[in-house]
Amino acid sequence: MHHRIMAALGMNDVKAAAAAGVALALAVVMGACGGAGGAGTASTAATRPAAPATRTTARAAVPAPTHLRVVARRTLPAPVQLPAVAATGGGNALAIGGLDAADASVADVVRIAPGAPKLVGHLPAAAHDLGAAALRGKAYVFGGGTAAGPIATIAAVGPGGTVRPAGHLPVAMSDTSAATIGGTAYVIGGYTTTTPLRSVLAIVPGHAARDVATLPHPLRYAAVAAVGRRLLIAGGTDGVHARREVLSVDPARHRVTVIARLPAPLGHAAGAVLGGTFFVLGGRGDGLTHQRATIWAVDPAGRRPRRAGRLPLALSDLGAVTVGDHVLVAGGRDASGRVHDELWTLAAR
């Protein structure tokens, strides 16, 4: 099924304080097939009064990172593509499900941080193309594709690999992306086996899912993360062709805006946030062999995306998540069809 359907930030606004030369940098980071967290929008920040001087020594603002570079390589327990990844807090991160080297769904729950990657649990059923986001110290996974088709299950996965049922989506779906703002997870787009979806669903554990925004086009396999109170969505596929748009979603106002365009259509990429910058890693165009190694940095203010480094390999269908001041990149597929078992650690430079 995977290859037939694969064709599938808000920024913490940085406002210089006017008094006594004191600069205050606001940045909230979240990573997810993966996920991220939030603060206010530009229009809100612009109305705030200047902060009063509280110190006599000026403190320089921390610049947003402009490039990522590989600083470490480790090995996953097995090659995997399309893993759902999420950081659960305390330096912990998980890679869940995916497809193996034979394009078969897997049920593995792998702890990818801290320490060496380790298999720590299993899903009730093997699944790929799940969305994942962190909530309440757990990784929540949404839907996914199985041998019997998409499922509507929501599951909570603890840092130790324990899996518990946590509800249901309104419809069975795979090919989703997800991110977190505050105590709410958002599931973006997806596919029902017949229909690519345009929905943005808000999910709070213990409550029914709510549809909070409608995308301008159907979307699968998009790179997604959150900064501030907005979601940033880059590329993806509408079910036929890869897309170039970078979308900003304000779930509270039910508003979706195109804020930029990628230099070329790009689907099956991964997204992560570091220092208030949304990074889009790898991906491919419409062809199965059009993998990319480029890392793009997307400014939440909507400036043109810029090159921000390269992966060691051209990969699509990889997972990425922010843990502390690093981005972890797990697995992926190259242009020859080989599925990889590398776990790359990237840092800003």
Buried (B, 14 or more C-beta within 10 A) or exposed (E): BBEEBBBBBBBBBBBEBEEBBBBEBBBBBBBBBBBBBBBBBBEEBEEEEEBEEEEEEEEEBEEBBBBBEBEEEBEBBBBBBBBBBBBBEEEBBBBBBBBBBEBEBBBBBBBBBEEEBEEBBBBEBBBBBBBBBBBEEBBBBBBBBBEEEBBBBBBBBBBEBEBEEBBBBEBBBBBBBBBBBEEBBBBBBBBBBEEBBBBBBBBBBEEEBEEBBEBEBBBBBBBBBBBBBBBBBBBBBBBEEBBBBBBBBBBBEEEBEEBBBBEEBBBBBBBBBBBBBBBBBBBBBEEBEBBBBBBBBBBBBBEEBBEBBBBEBBBBBBBBBBBBEBBBBBBBBBBEEEBBBBBBBBBBE
